[in-house]
Structure formats: structure tokens, C-alpha cells
Amino acid sequence: MDHHQAISSSNETSSFPQSWGEELSILLKLGLPMAATQLIQFSVYFFDTVMIARISPVDVAAAALGSVIYFLLWMIGSGPAMAVTPLVSQALGENKDDLKNPRRSVRMSIWVCFLMLPIVLACLFLTEPMALRLGQDPDVARKAQAYVLALALGLPFALAVMALRNFLAALGKTGFPLVLVTIITVINIGLNYILIFGKFGAPRLELVGAGIASSLSYIIGFFLFVVYIQSNKHTKVYNVFKRLYQPDWSRFKEILALGFPISITTIFEGALFNALVIITGIIGVMQQAAYQIALNVVALAFMLPWGMAMAGSVRIGLARGAKNRLAEKRASSTTLISCVLTISLIAVPVVLFPEQISRLYLSPEKAENAIVAQFVIGFLPLAAAFMLFDAAQVGANQLLRGLKDVKAPIFITGVSYWLIGFPIAFYLALHTELGANGVWFGLMAGLFCAAIGLGTRLLWQLSTPYQDLNL
């Protein structure tokens, strides 16, 4: 063990590979199932969009508009769920036999997820009036309101599943969670088909049916994860759900202190994409529907690097807990390379086959779809162009989270997305002949600046002595 690994403690720290190749192998073993899990989980939104597009472009636009509010709340709650990763991984990096600290972190993260429900419901009831004040189509606003209320009850369960998945990832368990998420996704798609189109004797609920299907699948998914954690011999020793009702206010505060800066950073990015739903809605319903479809493709691609980045967060968290600087650098470089390479698997086909991709969403038999399809075909190559920047920034961001560096990214992403990206998108979309195409150039500028800023911050973390980081 070299001097980077030695720490003055009687605890047994985690061990690390001695080469970049070994680190890459471990990262892929951990990250590929996580990337596949993210991709499969997000495929629900792909199938949602495909099925909703079979109803009408207005319903697609309503789903996009409702998602603006819903995912804002999801992003607020996602921070405390994501805080599980650095808290558990650094605790295990310092002492691989620690059972108490991981248990405390998971329990209080679940508390935060479920205590959000009253706030979620109160906010979602405001969807329609807020949409109307923002100049959205009244029919779209009305349908969006009904859609998000159907989604509401499932949100705390979806966030709790994320917390449990992050706990399992910190333990190196990503294989069986992939199986569970696949089961949940199949259930969701099946319920979508039944409730949206009224199959097997069920009422035809259309957009509301999609919301109900998602909520039910999140609830089922949460209990599937509970059963797995309670029955697996390596995870049940943590007793995560024993006396779950008992508060641990010091860890609760720590979850909030670490989680909400993560939430704010996530909001800065996610809210930019969602705010541009509003901008495209001002231009026209057809452009808004096309933007939602193109954004769905982008988000699908994003799942791959996001999964790898989450694995990188675990690896660098373990290294920081053990105060192993070389392991931190190996985790960083392998994560960033993996993020860029995995997103290329989707970015390249998007550039080459935009027309074929648009047909996956829009039935060519309907005349109204032809206009939307032309916008989609124009949007997709622009969307693919910024995917590499998106992969780089999510890799750097997740690595910083693994180091518990969550405050500086707030400033970096705030400036990148809202002082650079949004003004460019707003001006180009509404005040130039580019029209709706302008939003993609704004997104590209914001993501480029975020990748540079977060990457620079990561380099600073990896070059600053531990004693100067106030660990």
C-alpha cells in the first residue's frame, strides 16, 4: 500500500486496482449495467411518447408541457436521492465493513423522498393556471394538468427507488437492479398500452392513462427493490428498513445539505431543457411537439453516459474515502472517456438516420404528422451535435458529486445554462429566422460552457492537497 492509500485509522479501507486498464474494467463492470438500467428505465418515456403521438400532436405537446412541472419537482427530490452515492461510497471507502453509516443515509434519503408528497401535490394543481399565464394553448394546458396529477402519487416512490439503486451501486450491486428495472419497465409499457388505448376491457384514458401507468409501475418497483434488499445476503445485513419510522435528524440534515445543492445544479440543467418547451410552444404547437420528440431522443442517448457517470461517482467516492489520489485520477479519466464513447453509440445514428427515427414516433398516415416530422428531421442533427458536450459535462458533474463537491457546480451550471445558453436560445428562437432551430444552438452553447467549467473544477479537485480541501 503506497502513501496515497495510507490513512491513520484502524478501519480497513477499500483496495483499488493498480492500473488504468484494471480501473476501466471495474468501471465497465459496474457502469454498463447502470447505463443499461438507465436506458431501459428511460425507454418508458420513449414508449410513452410513441403511444401518445398515436393520439394527436396536441397530446404530445400536453405531455411535454406537463413534464416541465413534473420534472422540476423530480429534480428537486433527486438531489437527496443522489446524495446516497457519495455518502455511502465514501463511508465504505474509509471502512469497507461499515454498516451503520450507509443505513443511516439510505433511511433518511427515503424520508426526504416521501415528505415531499404534499409539496408535489400542491405544485401540480397549479399546472394549468401557470401554463395559461405563460401563453400556452388552453387545450394543451388542460390536458397537461390532468396528466401530471395522474403522475403525482408515483413520484415519491420513483425517487425512493433511485435512492435504493444508488445504495446498491455503492455496494457494487448493479446486475440484479437491472433485472428489476426491466420488469418495472415491462409492467409500465403494458399498463400504458392497456390504459392509453382502453384494451382488455379497461377504459380508454389516453394521456391520463399514461400518467396512471407510470405511477403504478413506480409503486410496484419500490416494493420489488425492498424485497430484494431484504432477501439478498449481502444487503440485508444493513437492515435498511428496520425501524424505518425512527428519525435520525443529524443524518437527515446532512442529506439535505448535500442533496439540495445537487438538486439546484440538476434544476439549472433540466429546467433549461424544459423552459425551451415553453419557448417552442410560443412559436407553435407543431414545433413544441417536434421539440418534445427530438428531446426524447436526446434524453434516451443521455442515459448511457449518465449510467457510466453514476458508476464513476461510486468509484471516485470510494477513492476519496480512502484518500487515494491516484485512484481518484484513474476513476476520473476512465469515466469521462466512457461517457463520450457511450453517447456516440446513439449520436452517430441520429445524424445519419433522422427521417427513420422520426417515423418511430409519428405515423406517416396522418397528414398533421407531416409538419411535425419535418421539424423533427431538422432538429435531430442539431441535437446530436451537442451530445458530446452533454456526455462530458455529466461525467465531470457526477465525479464532483462523488467527491461531495456540490456547491461550486451550482455557480458553474447557473452561469453556463442561464446566463449563456438560455439567452442565446431565446434570442435565436424568437428574434431570428432560425426559429425553433435556435433553441438547439442555445443548448449547445450552454452545455459546452458547462463541460469546460465542470472539467476545470474537477482538475482543481484532483490537484489540490487533501489538507487544503478541508476533508
N, C-alpha and C positions, 0 to 999 in steps of 0.2 A: 504493500500500500504506500503510495507516494505522499508528499507533504500536502498535496491538494485534498487528499481524502482524509487525512488525519484530523480528528476533532477531539477536543478534551471532554470526553463523555464516556461513561461506562456502557452506554447503549451500543448495540451492534448496528452500524449503518448499512445501507444497501450497497451492493457491489455493482460495478459498471464495466462495460466492455473496454478493451484496450486499443481498439482501432475504429476508424470511421466506418469500415465495412461491417464490423460487428454491430455497431450502433445502428446503421441503416437497416440491417437485418431485423434487429429487435423492434425498431420503429415501424417497419413494414408489417411485422407480425402483429403488432399492437394496432397500427393505424389502418391497414387495409380493411379489417372487419369494421372499424369505426367509420371509415369512408363509405363502405358498402351499407352500413346501418343508416347513415345519414341519407344516402342516395335512395334506399328503399323507403325510408320514412317519408322523404320528401315526395316520392312518387305518388303519394296520396294526393298532393296538391296538383300534380300533373294530371292524374285521372279525374280529380275534381274539375279542373279547368276544361279538360276534354269533354266530360259529360255535360257540364254547364253550358259549354259552347254549342252543344246539340239542342239546347233550349232556344237561346237567342243571344245576339251581341249585347243586348240590354242587361241580361242576367250575368254575362261575363263582366261587364262594367260594374254592376252592383256588387259582385263578389270582390272585385278589385277595390272598390270604394270601402266596403265593409272591412276588408283586410287592413286598410290603413289604420283604423281604430283598434281592431283586434290585435294586430301585431305590435302596435305601440304598447299595449298592456302586456303582451307576451314578452316584449323586450325588457320592460321594467322588471318583470318577475324572473327573467332568465339570468340576471346577474347573480342573485343569491343561489340559484341552482348551479351556475358555473363556478361559484366560489368554492364548491366542494372539491374541485380538482386540485387547486394549489394547496388548500388546507390539508387534505388527506395525503397528497403525494409528498409534500414537504415533511409532514409528520412521519410518514413511513421511510422517507429518505434519511431522516435523522435516527429513527429507531424502527426497523422493519417489523418488530414484534409489538408495536404499539396498537392496542385495541381501543383504548378509551377515546383518544382524540378523533380518530375517524368516526366513531359512533356519535360523538357529540356534534360534529359538523353536519353529518347527514340528517340527524334528527331535527336540528334547528333549521336547516335548509327546508325541510318538509313543512315545518311550522310556518315559515315565511310564505311558502307557496300557497298554503290553504288560507292563511289570514288575509290574503289579497282578494278573496272572492267578493266580499261586499263592495270593495272599490271597483272591481271589474264590472259588476252588475250596474252600479251607479253610472259609470262612464259609458257603457254600451247603450244605455237607454237614451243617451244624448246623440247617438249616431245620426239619426235623420235630421234633427234641427241643425246640427253642426254642418252637415253636408249641404243643406239648403242655404245656409249663410255663406258657404264657400262657392255658391253659384253652380252647384251640381244639378243635373236633371232630376226633377221631382220623382219620377217613376223609379229611377236608379236609386235615389236616396231612400225611398220607401222599402224597396226590396233589400237594400243593404242593411237597414235596421232589423228586419226580421231575420236575416242571415246571421248577424253577429249575436243576437240573443240566443239563437239555437246553438251557437258555438260556446256560449259563456260558461256553462257548468263544467265543460270538459277541460277548461284552461288550467285550473289548479292541478288536475291530475296529469296533464301534459307536462307541466313544469316539474312536478314531483318525479315523473319518470326520468326527466333529464338529470335531476339530482342523483337518482339511484344509478343511472347509467354512468355518470361521472365517478361515483363511488366505485363501481365495478371496474371502470377503466383504470383508476389509480391502483387497483389490486392486480392489474394485468389481465382482467377477465373481459374480453370483448367478443369472444366467439358465440357463446350462448345468447347474450343480449341481441346479437344479430338475428338469431333464430326467433327470439321473442318479438322483435320489431317486425320481422317478416310476417309472423302470424297476425300481429295487430294490423299491419297494412292490408293483408288479405281480407280481414274482417271489415276494415273500413271501406275498401273498394266494393265488397259485396253489399254492405249496407247502403253505400252510395247508389248502387245500381237499383236496389230494391226501393229506396225511399225517394230518389230523384224522379224515377220514371214510373213508380207505382206498380212494381212487379210482385208476383206471388200473392196477390190479394191485398197488398199494402196500398195506402192512399198515395196518389201522385203529389208529392210535396215540392218537387223541383228544387229551387235554391235552398229553401228551408230544410229540405231533406238532406242536403249535403252537410249542413251545419249539425243536424241531429246525429248523422252518421259519424262525424268526426268526434263529437262529444262522447258518444257511446264507446267508440273504439279507444279513446284516451282513458276512460274509466276502466274498461276491461284490461287495458295494457298495464295500468298501475298495479292492479291486483295480481297480474301474471308475474310482474317483477318482484312483488312482495313474496309470493310463493317461492320463486326461485331463490331469492336471497335467504329465506328462512330454511330452505331444504338443502342448499349446497354446503358441503362440509367445510369449505374454505371461507365462506361468507357468513354462515350462521354464528360463528364464534364471536362476531362483532356485536350480536344482539341489538341490531339497529332499531327494531320495533318494540323491544321490551321497554315498558314504561314510557312509551312514546308521548303520553299525555303530560309527562313531567317536564316543566320548563327548565332550561339552562340559559339564564339570561345573559351571562357573560359571553357564551359562545353565540347566542342569538345576536348580540350587538356586534360581534366580530364578523358574523355572516353578513350583516347589513353594511358594516364599514368596508368590507372587501367587495361585497356583491353590488352595491348600488353604483359605485364608480364604473364597474363593468357594465351595468345597465345603461348608464349615461352614454358610455362610449358606443355601445350597441345601438342605442337610440339615434345617436348622431348619424350613424351609417344607415340603419334601416329606415329611419324617418326621411332621409333624403330620397331613397327609392320610392317611399310611399307618398311623399309630398309631390313628386312628379306625376303620380297618378292624378292628383288634383289638377296639375298644370295641363296634362293631356286631356283631362275632362273638360277644361275650359275651351280647348281647341275644338273638341268634338267627341261624341260617344264612340265613333268608329276608331278614332286614334287611341282613345282610352282603352278600348277592348284589345286593340293590337299591341299596345304597350304592355298590358297585363299578360298577354300570351308570350311576348318576347321576354318579359321579365321572368316568367315561369321557366323558360329555357335557361336563362342566366342563373337563376336560383338553383335549378337542377344541377348545373355544372358546378356551382359553388359548393355543393355538398361534398364533393370529392376532396378538395383541398381543406375544407373545414374539418372533415374527419381526420385527415392527416395532421392538421394543426392541433386538434384536440389531443391526439396521441403525443405530439411534440410537447404540449403543455405538461403532460404527465411526466415525460422523460426529463424535461428541464427542471420540473419541480422536485423530483427525486434527487437530481444532481445538486440543486441548491440546498435542499435539506441536509445533504451530506457534505456541503461546502467543497464540491469537486468542480473546479473551474473548467478543466479540460473536458469533462463530461458535459458541462453546460454548452460549450462551444460545439461539440460533436452533435448534441441534440439540436442545436440551432441550425447548423448548416444542412444536416440531413433533412430536417423538417422543411426548410424553405425550398430546397431542391425538389422534394417530393410534392409539395403543394403546386409548384409551377408545372411539373410534369403531368400530374393527375388531371389538372383542369384542361390541359391541352388535348386530352382524350375526347373532350366534348367540343372545345373551341374550334378545332380544325374541321370536324364535320359540319358545324354550324355555319362556317364560312363557305364551305363547298356546296352544301345542300339546303339553302334556306327555304326554297319552294317546297321541297319534300317535307321539311319539318313543319311548315305552316299547315300542310294537309293533314298532319296528325291531329291538329286541333280543330280545323274548320272543314266542314263538309262542303265540297265544291258544288253540290247540287243546289244549295241555297244562294240566290242572287245577292242577298245582303252580305253574305260572307266574302264575296269577291273583293269588295272595297277593303275590308279588314285584312284580308290575305295580302293585298298589295302593300299595305303598311307594314305588316309583319315581315315580309320578304325584304323590305328596305331596312327595317330595324335590326335584323339578326346579325348581319356582318359588322355593324357598328357595335352591337353588344359583345360580339366575340372579341373585338379589338381590345376592350378593357379587361377581359377576363384574366390576363396575365398579371395586371396590376392588382386585381382583386385577390388573386391567389397569394401574391407576395404580401399584401397588407394583412390578410387574415392569418398567415403564418407568423409574421412578426408580432401581431397583436396577441395571439394565443400564447406565444412564447413569453411575452411580457407578463401575461396573466399568471403563467406558471411560476414566474419569479415574484409574484404578488406586487408587481409594478403596475398599478391600475389608475393612478391619478394623472401622470403625465400624458397617457394616451387620450384622456378627456380633452386636453388642450389641443393635441395634435390632430385628432379627428374632428374636433369642433371647427378648427380653422380650415382644414382640408375640405370638409364636406359643405360647410355652411358659409364660409367667407370666400371660398374659391369655387367649389363645384356647383352649389345652388344658384348663385348669381349668374354664372355662365349659362347654366341650363335655362334659367328663367328668361334671360335676355334673348338667347338664340331661339328659344321656342316661341316666344310671344312677340318678339320685335324684329325678327329677320325672316327671310324667305325659307330658311331651313325648317321652320315649323316644328312639328313633333320630333323630327330628327335631331333638333338641337339639344333635347334632354340627354341624349346619349353622349354628346360631346362634353356636356357639363359633368356627367357621371365619370367619364374618362379622366377629366382633369382632377376631380376630387380624389379618385382612387389612386391616381399617380402620386399626388402630393402626400396622401396618407401612407403609401408604401415607402416613400422616401423618408418621411418623418418618423414612422414607427421603426423602420430599419435602423435609422441613426440612433434612436433611443436604445434599441437592443444592443447595438455595438457599444454604446456607453456602459450599459449594464455589464457586458462581458469583459470590459477592460478596466473597470473600477475596482480597486481592492475591496474585499469584504468589509473591512473595518470602516471604510468610508461610505458604505451603503446602509449603515445603521441596522444591521441584521440582528 
